[in-house]
Amino acid sequence: MAIIMLLACGFLSLAFLSQENTMVASNIEEPIFQGNTGAKVVAITVNVDWGEEFIPPMLEEFKKSNAQVSFFVTGKWAEKNPELLKQMAQAGHSIQNHGYRHCHFNQLSSGEVGSEIKKAEDIISKIIGQPSTFFASPYGEYNPQLVRAVTSLNYKYIMWSVDTIDWQRPNPATIVKRVSNKVHNDAIILMHPTEPTVKALPDMLKYLQEQNYKMISIDKITAGPNNANS
């Protein structure tokens, strides 16, 4: 009887440990590919490590369409362009974290990832007076270790569901078509500051407006139902 009791206790312990491990695993945050409002909204994200000459005309187009955009900037870029970064923030756009350097984060240790993000955060906060809370990895890289390192810093790990691939500098009409063909409720649309992007924006933003999509920031589109208009 004693042996049976010991075996039973052992099985119960293993079951508890298995359940505990499952609970821990389920608490590990995953990259975010789209919003969760359930509303007819999109978030345009612009990753910035170069192309500052195209930011002012992009801001003009966003203003015309009443679009609130999220700029993910590197710390090095922010250091070189503090006044432009202030202009972006003062226009009502969300300024978020793209790391200090535009490097391959999947090749960094967790400590190095933390240093890159915190260094960029400190620079952004010093310039605009607000900390960043969302991170977009250069090259769109992610793996479990990288995601764990980022989310342990209380950052949301942002990816995308609609890629304009504008960094390849295609024809502006191609950029518009990539958006119009794939846009959906809660879409996260990835862009970069390029000349074709600037030329594509009027038609792209017009299309989104005609389809009754509201263009909101990354923090609003990930805030859950009933928060899209807050």
C-alpha positions in Angstrom: 0.0 0.0 0.0 2.8 2.4 0.9 4.4 1.8 -2.5 1.2 2.5 -4.3 0.7 5.7 -2.3 4.3 6.8 -3.2 3.6 6.1 -6.9 0.4 8.0 -6.8 2.1 11.0 -5.2 4.8 10.9 -7.8 2.2 10.9 -10.6 0.4 13.8 -9.0 3.6 15.8 -8.7 4.5 15.2 -12.3 1.0 16.3 -13.4 1.3 19.5 -11.3 4.7 20.3 -12.7 3.4 19.6 -16.3 0.5 21.9 -15.7 2.7 24.6 -14.1 5.1 24.5 -17.1 2.1 24.8 -19.5 0.9 27.8 -17.6 4.3 29.5 -17.7 4.6 28.8 -21.5 1.2 30.2 -22.1 2.2 33.5 -20.4 5.1 34.1 -22.8 3.9 36.8 -25.1 4.0 36.3 -28.9 4.8 38.8 -31.6 1.8 40.9 -32.6 0.9 40.7 -36.3 -2.4 42.6 -36.2 -4.7 44.5 -33.9 -7.4 43.1 -31.7 -10.1 45.8 -31.7 -12.5 44.0 -34.1 -13.2 47.4 -35.7 -12.6 48.7 -39.2 -9.2 50.2 -38.3 -5.6 49.9 -39.5 -2.3 50.9 -38.1 0.4 52.2 -40.4 3.9 51.6 -39.1 6.9 53.3 -40.5 10.3 51.8 -39.7 13.0 54.6 -39.7 16.8 54.3 -39.8 17.3 56.4 -43.0 15.2 58.4 -45.4 14.8 61.5 -43.2 14.4 63.6 -46.3 11.1 61.8 -47.0 9.6 62.2 -43.6 8.3 65.8 -44.0 6.3 65.1 -47.2 5.0 61.9 -45.5 3.8 63.9 -42.5 2.0 66.3 -44.9 0.1 63.4 -46.5 -0.8 61.9 -43.2 -2.1 65.2 -42.0 -4.3 65.6 -45.1 -5.9 62.2 -44.4 -6.1 62.6 -40.6 -4.0 59.5 -40.2 -2.4 58.7 -36.9 0.8 56.8 -37.7 3.4 54.9 -35.6 7.1 55.6 -36.4 9.6 53.0 -35.1 12.9 54.8 -35.1 16.4 53.6 -34.3 18.3 55.4 -31.5 21.1 56.4 -33.8 18.7 58.0 -36.2 16.9 59.8 -33.4 20.3 61.2 -32.2 21.0 62.6 -35.7 17.4 64.0 -36.2 16.1 65.2 -32.9 14.1 68.2 -34.3 12.5 66.0 -36.9 11.6 63.5 -34.3 10.0 66.2 -32.2 8.0 67.3 -35.3 6.7 63.8 -35.8 5.6 63.5 -32.1 4.1 67.0 -32.1 2.0 66.0 -35.2 0.3 63.5 -33.0 2.1 60.4 -34.2 3.3 57.5 -32.0 7.1 57.2 -31.6 8.3 53.7 -30.9 11.5 51.6 -30.6 13.5 50.1 -33.5 16.6 49.4 -31.4 19.6 51.7 -31.1 21.3 50.2 -34.2 19.7 48.7 -37.3 21.3 45.3 -36.6 20.4 41.6 -36.6 18.7 41.2 -33.2 18.4 37.4 -33.7 22.2 37.3 -33.4 22.3 39.2 -30.1 22.3 37.8 -26.5 19.3 38.7 -24.3 21.5 41.2 -22.5 22.6 42.8 -25.7 19.0 43.0 -26.9 18.1 44.8 -23.6 20.9 47.2 -24.0 20.0 48.1 -27.6 16.3 48.7 -26.7 17.0 50.7 -23.4 19.6 52.9 -25.1 17.1 53.8 -27.9 14.4 54.3 -25.3 16.5 56.7 -23.3 17.3 58.7 -26.4 13.7 58.8 -27.6 12.4 59.8 -24.1 15.0 62.5 -23.8 14.0 64.1 -27.1 10.2 63.9 -27.0 9.6 63.4 -23.2 7.8 60.1 -23.6 9.1 56.5 -23.4 8.6 53.9 -26.0 6.6 50.8 -25.2 6.5 48.9 -28.6 9.4 47.4 -30.4 9.8 46.4 -34.1 12.8 44.4 -34.9 15.1 45.4 -37.8 14.7 43.0 -40.8 11.5 41.6 -39.2 13.5 39.0 -37.3 12.1 37.1 -34.3 12.6 33.9 -32.4 11.4 32.7 -29.0 14.5 33.9 -27.2 14.4 37.3 -28.8 10.7 37.7 -28.1 11.2 36.7 -24.5 14.0 39.2 -24.1 11.9 42.0 -25.5 8.7 41.3 -23.7 10.6 40.9 -20.4 11.3 44.7 -20.7 7.5 45.2 -20.8 7.6 45.9 -24.6 5.0 44.7 -27.1 6.8 42.9 -30.0 5.3 44.3 -33.3 5.3 42.6 -36.7 2.8 43.3 -39.5 0.0 41.7 -41.6 0.4 43.8 -44.7 3.9 44.4 -46.1 4.3 47.1 -48.8 7.9 46.0 -49.4 8.6 49.7 -50.2 12.2 49.4 -49.1 12.8 47.8 -52.5 11.5 51.1 -54.1 8.9 49.6 -56.4 6.6 51.6 -58.6 4.2 53.7 -56.4 1.2 51.9 -57.9 2.6 48.6 -56.8 2.7 49.8 -53.2 -0.9 50.9 -53.4 -1.9 47.6 -54.9 -0.2 45.6 -52.2 -2.2 47.5 -49.6 -5.5 47.4 -51.4 -5.2 43.7 -52.1 -4.5 42.6 -48.5 -5.9 45.2 -46.2 -8.3 43.9 -43.5 -9.8 45.0 -40.2 -7.0 45.5 -37.6 -4.3 45.3 -40.2 -0.8 46.5 -39.4 0.7 48.0 -42.5 4.5 48.2 -42.8 6.1 51.1 -44.6 9.5 52.9 -44.8 10.5 56.5 -45.8 11.3 56.2 -49.5 10.5 58.3 -52.6 8.0 55.8 -54.0 6.3 55.6 -50.6 5.7 59.4 -50.6 4.3 59.2 -54.2 2.1 56.2 -53.2 0.6 57.7 -50.1 -2.1 60.0 -51.6 -3.7 57.1 -53.5 -3.2 54.6 -50.7 -4.6 56.9 -48.0 -7.5 57.8 -50.3 -8.3 54.1 -50.8 -8.3 53.4 -47.1 -10.6 56.4 -46.5 -13.0 55.3 -49.2 -13.1 51.9 -47.7 -14.0 53.5 -44.3 -10.8 52.4 -42.6 -9.7 54.6 -39.7 -6.0 55.0 -39.4 -4.9 54.8 -35.7 -1.8 54.3 -33.7 -0.2 51.0 -32.7 -1.1 51.4 -29.0 -4.8 51.9 -29.9 -5.1 49.0 -32.3 -3.6 46.6 -29.8 -5.7 47.8 -26.8 -8.7 45.5 -27.4 -12.3 46.0 -28.4 -14.0 49.4 -27.7 -10.6 51.2 -27.6 -10.2 52.1 -31.3 -11.9 55.4 -30.9 -10.4 56.4 -27.5 
